[in-house]
């Protein structure tokens, strides 16, 4: 461990042994690290890409104070940091020659780290997205419900899920994977996607959920094709997966919404989701080469 308290490793088991209790202590705020590390634990270190993930934890006075992970080529994801902690982490990673495409964290942490990274690496940060984390309070189904019904996606929906997942990733500014079949296969096998279909049986919207970890489940993704939006299908599907998560014993049901989309934010609040905190995603340009 370094004098500034940061410990970096590519060993998932070692990271969870060190920081697992810390992540579980605030399951809502740490929903993404919890679900990603669980996926890596169950499916292997290459579950999120060919390059080895990187994990970090900050220890002060024998106590874990913060953590982060990165699954290249994606941005690192940070738990809340003070200004000083963000600066020491940015300085440490810059000294090691890491090339970071951006950062994802709560708004204060992301902004602090982006400023620190600019100082230590010479990169230019650009705000990419602002998100709001919501927690389900009292589930309130929308009225009236759209015509149709919900059902759990099955093997017959495999091609539909693959297509919609690619469209969803494109819509949020990501790069779809060359092979989306494993994403669909895993969710079908674990019954983690609910469809809302029209009365004639045509799928109109989907809402997925993450596995339950530390009592929390996160609703993701929620997607309706553009030509079917505005009819209540996404809200109906989200209500059904939220209801199922509660029935399965989830203590907290969470979701993220892009703050640039007032429609989705309004929808989630109408069906019972309440704000927890805001997050920010930054892109970094002009980063130097990565040297381990």
C-alpha positions as CSV (number, residue, x, y, z in Angstrom):
1,X,0.0,0.0,0.0
2,X,1.3,3.5,-0.9
3,X,1.9,6.2,1.7
4,X,-1.2,8.0,0.4
5,X,-3.3,5.0,1.2
6,X,-4.2,3.8,-2.3
7,X,-3.8,0.1,-3.1
8,X,-4.1,-1.0,-6.8
9,X,-4.6,-4.6,-8.0
10,X,-5.8,-6.7,-10.8
11,X,-6.8,-9.4,-8.3
12,X,-10.6,-9.3,-7.9
13,X,-10.7,-11.7,-5.0
14,X,-8.1,-9.7,-3.1
15,X,-9.9,-6.5,-3.9
16,X,-13.2,-7.9,-2.6
17,X,-11.5,-9.3,0.5
18,X,-10.2,-5.8,1.2
19,X,-13.1,-3.6,0.1
20,X,-16.1,-5.9,-0.1
21,X,-17.6,-4.9,3.3
22,X,-17.1,-1.2,2.4
23,X,-19.0,-1.6,-0.8
24,X,-21.8,-3.5,0.9
25,X,-22.1,-0.9,3.6
26,X,-23.8,1.6,1.2
27,X,-25.5,-0.6,-1.4
28,X,-27.5,2.1,-3.1
29,X,-24.5,4.5,-3.7
30,X,-22.3,1.5,-4.6
31,X,-24.7,-0.3,-6.8
32,X,-22.5,-0.3,-9.9
33,X,-19.3,-1.5,-8.2
34,X,-21.4,-4.2,-6.5
35,X,-23.0,-5.5,-9.6
36,X,-20.0,-5.3,-11.9
37,X,-17.7,-7.1,-9.4
38,X,-20.4,-9.7,-8.9
39,X,-20.5,-10.3,-12.7
40,X,-16.7,-10.6,-12.8
41,X,-16.7,-13.0,-9.9
42,X,-19.3,-15.3,-11.4
43,X,-18.3,-15.1,-15.1
44,X,-14.6,-14.5,-14.9
45,X,-12.2,-11.5,-15.3
46,X,-12.9,-11.3,-19.1
47,X,-16.7,-10.9,-18.6
48,X,-16.4,-7.2,-19.4
49,X,-13.6,-7.3,-22.0
50,X,-10.3,-8.9,-23.0
51,X,-8.1,-6.6,-21.0
52,X,-7.6,-7.2,-17.3
53,X,-9.7,-5.1,-14.9
54,X,-8.1,-2.7,-12.4
55,X,-9.3,-2.3,-8.9
56,X,-8.3,0.2,-6.2
57,X,-9.1,0.9,-2.6
58,X,-8.2,3.7,-0.2
59,X,-7.2,2.8,3.3
60,X,-6.8,5.3,6.2
61,X,-6.2,4.3,9.8
62,X,-7.0,0.7,9.1
63,X,-10.4,1.5,7.4
64,X,-11.4,1.4,3.8
65,X,-12.6,4.9,2.8
66,X,-13.1,4.6,-0.9
67,X,-12.8,2.3,-3.9
68,X,-12.8,2.3,-7.7
69,X,-12.7,-0.2,-10.6
70,X,-12.0,0.0,-14.3
71,X,-12.9,-2.5,-17.0
72,X,-10.9,-1.3,-20.0
73,X,-11.6,0.3,-22.4
74,X,-14.4,1.8,-20.2
75,X,-14.0,4.8,-17.9
76,X,-13.0,4.1,-14.2
77,X,-15.9,4.2,-11.8
78,X,-15.2,5.9,-8.4
79,X,-17.0,5.8,-5.1
80,X,-17.3,9.2,-3.4
81,X,-13.9,10.9,-2.8
82,X,-12.9,14.2,-1.1
83,X,-10.9,16.7,-3.1
84,X,-7.7,15.5,-1.6
85,X,-8.5,11.9,-2.2
86,X,-9.4,12.6,-5.9
87,X,-6.1,14.5,-6.3
88,X,-4.0,11.7,-4.9
89,X,-5.6,9.1,-7.0
90,X,-5.3,11.1,-10.2
91,X,-1.6,11.8,-9.4
92,X,-0.9,8.2,-8.7
93,X,-2.6,6.9,-11.9
94,X,-0.9,9.6,-14.0
95,X,2.6,8.7,-12.6
96,X,1.9,5.1,-13.5
97,X,1.2,6.2,-17.1
98,X,-2.4,5.2,-17.2
99,X,-4.5,6.4,-20.1
100,X,-8.0,7.1,-19.0
101,X,-10.9,7.8,-21.4
102,X,-12.9,9.6,-18.7
103,X,-14.5,9.1,-15.3
104,X,-17.9,8.1,-13.9
105,X,-18.8,9.0,-10.3
106,X,-21.1,11.0,-8.1
107,X,-21.1,14.6,-9.4
108,X,-18.7,16.0,-6.8
109,X,-16.2,13.2,-7.1
110,X,-16.3,13.1,-10.9
111,X,-15.8,16.9,-11.2
112,X,-13.0,16.8,-8.6
113,X,-11.2,13.9,-10.3
114,X,-11.7,15.5,-13.8
115,X,-10.0,18.7,-12.6
116,X,-7.2,16.7,-10.9
117,X,-6.7,14.5,-14.0
118,X,-6.4,17.7,-16.1
119,X,-3.6,19.0,-13.8
120,X,-1.7,15.8,-13.6
121,X,-2.0,14.4,-17.1
122,X,-2.6,17.4,-19.3
123,X,-5.9,15.8,-20.6
124,X,-8.9,18.0,-21.3
125,X,-12.1,16.9,-19.5
126,X,-15.5,17.3,-21.2
127,X,-18.8,16.7,-19.5
128,X,-20.4,13.8,-21.3
129,X,-23.6,13.1,-19.3
130,X,-25.3,13.9,-16.0
131,X,-27.4,11.1,-14.4
132,X,-29.6,10.9,-11.4
133,X,-29.7,7.8,-9.2
134,X,-33.2,7.0,-8.0
135,X,-34.4,4.6,-5.2
136,X,-37.9,3.1,-5.3
137,X,-40.2,4.4,-2.5
138,X,-43.8,3.3,-2.8
139,X,-44.4,1.6,-6.2
140,X,-47.3,3.4,-7.9
141,X,-48.4,1.8,-11.2
142,X,-49.4,4.3,-13.8
143,X,-53.1,4.7,-14.7
144,X,-54.4,3.8,-17.1
145,X,-52.1,1.0,-18.1
146,X,-51.4,0.7,-21.8
147,X,-53.1,-2.2,-23.6
148,X,-51.3,-5.4,-23.5
149,X,-49.5,-7.4,-20.8
150,X,-46.1,-8.1,-19.4
151,X,-44.1,-11.3,-19.6
152,X,-40.6,-12.5,-18.9
153,X,-38.5,-12.7,-22.0
154,X,-37.7,-16.3,-23.2
155,X,-35.6,-18.0,-25.7
156,X,-38.0,-17.1,-28.5
157,X,-37.1,-13.4,-27.8
158,X,-33.4,-13.9,-28.2
159,X,-33.0,-12.0,-31.5
160,X,-35.3,-9.2,-30.3
161,X,-33.2,-8.7,-27.1
162,X,-30.0,-8.7,-29.1
163,X,-31.4,-6.1,-31.5
164,X,-32.8,-3.9,-28.8
165,X,-29.6,-4.1,-26.7
166,X,-27.6,-2.9,-29.7
167,X,-30.1,-0.1,-30.3
168,X,-30.0,0.9,-26.6
169,X,-26.2,1.1,-26.4
170,X,-26.2,3.2,-29.6
171,X,-28.8,5.5,-28.2
172,X,-26.8,6.3,-25.0
173,X,-23.7,7.0,-27.1
174,X,-21.9,3.7,-26.5
175,X,-20.3,1.3,-28.9
176,X,-22.3,-2.0,-29.3
177,X,-20.3,-5.2,-28.8
178,X,-19.7,-7.2,-31.9
179,X,-21.5,-10.1,-30.3
180,X,-24.5,-9.3,-28.2
181,X,-25.7,-12.9,-27.9
182,X,-24.0,-13.5,-24.5
183,X,-25.9,-10.5,-23.0
184,X,-29.2,-11.9,-24.2
185,X,-28.4,-15.5,-23.3
186,X,-27.5,-14.6,-19.7
187,X,-30.6,-12.5,-19.1
188,X,-32.9,-15.1,-20.7
189,X,-31.4,-17.9,-18.5
190,X,-31.7,-15.8,-15.4
191,X,-35.2,-14.4,-16.3
192,X,-33.9,-10.8,-15.9
193,X,-35.7,-9.1,-18.7
194,X,-39.5,-8.3,-18.8
195,X,-41.3,-7.4,-22.0
196,X,-44.4,-5.4,-22.4
197,X,-46.3,-6.7,-25.4
198,X,-49.3,-5.3,-27.3
199,X,-52.6,-7.3,-27.3
200,X,-51.5,-9.1,-30.5
201,X,-48.3,-10.4,-28.8
202,X,-45.8,-7.9,-30.4
203,X,-43.0,-6.9,-27.9
204,X,-43.1,-3.1,-27.4
205,X,-40.7,-2.4,-24.6
206,X,-38.2,-4.1,-22.3
207,X,-36.9,-3.5,-18.8
208,X,-34.1,-5.5,-17.3
209,X,-32.6,-5.9,-13.8
210,X,-29.2,-6.7,-12.4
211,X,-28.8,-9.7,-10.0
212,X,-29.4,-8.9,-6.4
213,X,-26.2,-8.1,-4.5
214,X,-26.1,-6.8,-0.9
215,X,-29.9,-6.5,-1.0
216,X,-30.0,-4.1,-4.0
217,X,-31.3,-4.6,-7.5
218,X,-30.9,-2.0,-10.3
219,X,-33.3,-1.7,-13.1
220,X,-31.3,-1.6,-16.4
221,X,-31.7,-1.3,-19.3
222,X,-35.1,0.2,-20.1
223,X,-35.7,0.5,-23.8
224,X,-38.6,1.2,-26.2
225,X,-38.1,1.6,-30.0
226,X,-38.5,5.1,-31.1
227,X,-41.7,4.5,-33.1
228,X,-43.4,3.0,-30.0
229,X,-42.5,5.6,-27.5
230,X,-45.1,7.9,-25.7
231,X,-47.6,5.1,-25.2
232,X,-46.7,4.1,-21.6
233,X,-45.0,0.8,-22.5
234,X,-41.7,1.6,-20.8
235,X,-43.4,2.7,-17.6
236,X,-45.5,-0.5,-17.5
237,X,-42.4,-2.7,-18.0
238,X,-40.5,-0.8,-15.4
239,X,-43.3,-1.2,-12.9
240,X,-43.4,-5.0,-13.5
241,X,-39.7,-5.6,-13.0
242,X,-39.7,-3.3,-9.9
243,X,-42.6,-5.3,-8.5
244,X,-40.8,-8.6,-9.2
245,X,-37.6,-7.3,-7.6
246,X,-39.5,-6.4,-4.4
247,X,-41.2,-9.8,-4.4
248,X,-37.8,-11.5,-4.7
249,X,-36.8,-9.7,-1.5
250,X,-34.8,-6.7,-2.7
251,X,-34.4,-4.2,0.1
252,X,-33.6,-1.4,-2.4
253,X,-34.6,-1.1,-6.1
254,X,-32.6,1.5,-8.0
255,X,-32.2,3.0,-11.4
256,X,-30.3,5.7,-13.2
257,X,-31.9,8.3,-15.5
258,X,-30.2,10.7,-17.9
259,X,-30.9,14.2,-16.6
260,X,-31.1,15.5,-20.2
261,X,-34.2,13.4,-20.6
262,X,-37.1,15.0,-18.6
263,X,-39.6,12.4,-19.9
264,X,-37.9,9.5,-18.3
265,X,-37.1,11.3,-15.1
266,X,-40.8,12.4,-14.8
267,X,-41.9,8.9,-15.5
268,X,-39.8,7.2,-12.8
269,X,-40.9,9.7,-10.2
270,X,-44.5,9.2,-11.1
271,X,-44.2,5.5,-10.5
272,X,-42.5,5.9,-7.1
273,X,-38.8,6.5,-7.6
274,X,-37.1,9.1,-5.5
275,X,-33.8,10.9,-6.1
276,X,-30.7,9.7,-4.2
277,X,-27.9,11.7,-5.7
278,X,-26.6,13.0,-9.1
279,X,-23.7,11.5,-11.0
280,X,-21.5,12.9,-13.8
281,X,-19.6,11.2,-16.6
282,X,-16.6,13.0,-18.1
283,X,-14.6,12.3,-21.3
284,X,-10.9,13.0,-21.3
285,X,-9.0,14.0,-24.5
286,X,-5.3,14.2,-25.2
287,X,-4.3,11.5,-22.7
288,X,-0.8,10.0,-23.0
289,X,0.1,6.3,-23.6
290,X,-0.7,3.8,-20.9
291,X,2.3,2.2,-19.2
292,X,1.8,-0.3,-16.5
